[in-house]
Amino acid sequence: MALLITDKCTNCDMCLPECPNDAIYVGADIYEIDPNLCTECIGHYDTPTCQKVCPITKCIILDPAHQETNEELWEKFVLIHHF
């Protein structure tokens, strides 16, 4: 699954520089995550860094609209980084 930033976001700017895939961007009201670029940090880290640095509990969650297996996330990682 890709991740999703909820409306609990306070635009604290902690997650933006942490995303290794540049999937996080400034949305109309809050930060948003491009599901086409989010690999939940697979290929980079053991756990999603945006969730680790976010000071708001349950602000960044699994996106139920973009369910993917670990294999699919690995494939996306390879496509994004052209390995």
Phi, psi and omega in degrees: 000147168281167177262163182223133175268124183275176180287003173285348183303134179252010181057044183284346176076014180284322186281325187309307182285350183274342185285116181287347181255004183055038181276342183267136180215166179280117178269192181297317183239327183222171174294150180227164180239128176282112183295340178286342180251344183280124176245014186056030179070009174301134183095346181238307186224165179286329179224156180300123182291329180298320178294323181294323184268347182291126181280351183259123180297131178058033176278326179246115187235172172292137182273108182296341179278350182227071181276128179220149175279168175300322178298318179294322178294321176297318178298318179296318177304312181298317180295318181295319187257006173055046177273000000 
